[in-house]
Amino acid sequence: MPVFDKAQATELIRKRRSIYPTQFAEQPVDQSIIEEMLENANWAPTHRITEPWRFVVFSGEGLKKLAAFQSELYKEKSTAAGNFDESKFEKLATKPLKASHIIAIGMARDPKESVPEVEELSSVAMAVQNMYLTATAHNIGCYWGSGGVTYMEEAKPFFGLGERDQLLGFLYVGNLKSDKWPEGRRKPITDKVTWVND
Ligand SMILES: Cc1cc2nc3c(=O)[nH]c(=O)nc-3n(C[C@H](O)[C@H](O)[C@H](O)COP(=O)(O)O)c2cc1C
């Protein structure tokens, strides 16, 4: 039977926070930590072991490719729709460069569709939580962003995803600028739980 430090496990879960690119230092995150995050993602629960999580990891010059791709796709679509916004374009073209690594989060639909799609999406979210917790254990910042091109059909091929797959967003990863770890806030769990005892 494995032995765990229960207090540490609870502390890790409760101290996990979303930490944003403006809070990131320039110093890149060690590749070994990114690899550990990905390996831990791979141990998420998965109904029928479909393992639907797919990741594309951008770093270094790769971040520039992602920035160019997403800003250009936004420009193309918003210009055609007549609602192009220069500041949005700028944000998409520059925000990725603030991260050490960006992990694009994808869900690959099982060809046999052996489990409902919602279960595959849930499974990917659990894989992302594993990455969040691993980052926290290393005092590395990360956050799941689902803005920009996340839900644009045209974005899928860039991330190796097919029509029935889904892009779910991006995990921005970086070292922290400051020693201060952010506080979280939650309403009490008692507001969200019903006990049925008899
Ligand atoms: C599926 C998902 C999508 C998210 N998308 C965004 C986003 O687009 N922008 C953002 O600022 N935060 C996003 N977040 C992060 C939440 O804002 C964050 O989890 C929330 O504020 C609670 O903070 P905590 O993670 O530090 O507990 C997302 C989180 C999840 C789970």
The ligand as a Gaussian input file, in Angstrom:
#p B3LYP/6-31G(d) Opt

LIG

0 1
 C      -11.785000      25.406000     -18.309000
 C      -11.167000      26.650000     -17.751000
 C      -11.013000      27.754000     -18.562000
 C      -10.432000      28.940000     -18.066000
 N      -10.290000      30.012000     -18.894000
 C       -9.776000      31.166000     -18.401000
 C       -9.622000      32.295000     -19.248000
 O       -9.921000      32.258000     -20.439000
 N       -9.135000      33.421000     -18.705000
 C       -8.772000      33.503000     -17.375000
 O       -8.336000      34.564000     -16.918000
 N       -8.852000      32.420000     -16.554000
 C       -9.353000      31.259000     -17.042000
 N       -9.427000      30.151000     -16.228000
 C       -8.842000      30.202000     -14.861000
 C       -9.865000      30.665000     -13.852000
 O      -10.057000      32.047000     -14.002000
 C       -9.365000      30.333000     -12.433000
 O       -9.280000      28.942000     -12.275000
 C      -10.299000      30.928000     -11.380000
 O      -10.181000      32.324000     -11.331000
 C      -10.023000      30.373000      -9.983000
 O       -8.713000      30.682000      -9.589000
 P       -7.689000      29.548000      -9.116000
 O       -7.458000      28.662000     -10.314000
 O       -6.464000      30.303000      -8.705000
 O       -8.314000      28.802000      -7.987000
 C      -10.007000      28.986000     -16.708000
 C      -10.149000      27.845000     -15.889000
 C      -10.729000      26.700000     -16.399000
 C      -10.882000      25.497000     -15.500000

